[in-house]
Amino acid sequence: MNTYMKKNGAECCYVTLAFDGQKLVLTKPKGFFQERLVEIPVDEISHLTCDEHFGSQRIGFIHHNDYYEFYTCGLSVIDYMKEQLFV
């Protein structure tokens, strides 16, 4: 699924996210190629939050002192993340 991500409140980019077993895999689309940004084990995620940002849902969490925020962009991205993270 594709959405916008902000890392540490500064770096903002469009990413493809997927859950592979117990890992959140983030890749950055580059034409026909995909640049793998990071693989985050779900059990290493802390401070998981879900709130609203300008009327849309947003999920945020901390992993290794980096704060990640994911914004609603398209259908069901946040719902998909909630299904996987809020177990």
C-alpha positions in Angstrom: 0.0 0.0 0.0 1.2 3.5 -0.7 1.1 6.5 1.6 3.0 9.5 2.8 5.5 9.1 5.7 7.3 11.6 7.8 10.4 10.6 9.7 11.5 12.7 12.7 9.2 15.6 11.7 11.4 16.6 8.8 12.0 13.9 6.2 8.8 13.5 4.2 8.4 11.0 1.3 5.9 8.7 -0.5 6.4 5.1 0.5 5.1 1.6 -0.2 4.5 -0.3 3.0 3.9 -4.0 3.5 4.0 -6.4 6.4 6.2 -9.4 5.8 5.6 -11.7 8.7 6.4 -9.7 11.8 8.2 -6.9 9.9 7.0 -3.6 8.5 8.9 -3.1 5.2 9.1 0.4 3.8 10.3 1.0 0.2 10.5 4.1 -1.8 9.2 3.9 -5.4 11.7 5.0 -8.1 10.1 4.3 -11.5 10.4 0.6 -12.2 12.7 0.1 -9.2 12.1 0.3 -5.5 14.6 1.6 -3.0 14.3 -0.3 0.3 14.3 2.2 3.1 14.0 0.1 6.2 12.6 -3.1 7.7 11.1 -2.6 11.2 10.4 -5.6 13.4 6.9 -5.1 14.9 8.0 -6.1 18.4 10.6 -3.2 18.4 7.9 -0.5 17.8 7.0 1.6 20.8 4.8 4.6 21.6 2.2 3.6 19.0 -0.4 6.3 18.5 -3.4 6.8 16.3 -5.0 10.2 16.0 -6.5 12.7 13.5 -4.5 15.2 11.5 -6.6 17.8 9.6 -9.6 15.4 9.6 -7.7 12.3 8.4 -6.3 9.5 10.4 -2.6 9.3 11.2 -0.5 6.6 12.9 2.8 7.3 14.6 5.4 5.3 16.5 9.0 5.2 17.6 11.6 2.8 16.4 15.3 3.2 17.6 14.9 6.9 18.5 13.3 7.7 15.1 9.7 8.9 15.1 7.6 7.7 12.1 4.2 9.2 11.1 2.0 7.7 8.4 -0.9 9.7 6.9 -4.1 8.6 5.2 -3.5 8.6 1.4 -6.0 6.4 -0.5 -8.3 3.8 0.9 -7.7 1.6 3.9 -3.9 2.3 4.4 -4.4 3.3 8.0 -7.0 0.5 8.6 -4.4 -2.0 7.2 -1.8 -0.7 9.6 -4.1 -0.8 12.5 -5.0 -4.5 11.7 -1.3 -5.4 11.8 0.0 -3.2 14.6 -2.9 -3.0 17.2 -3.1 -6.8 17.8 
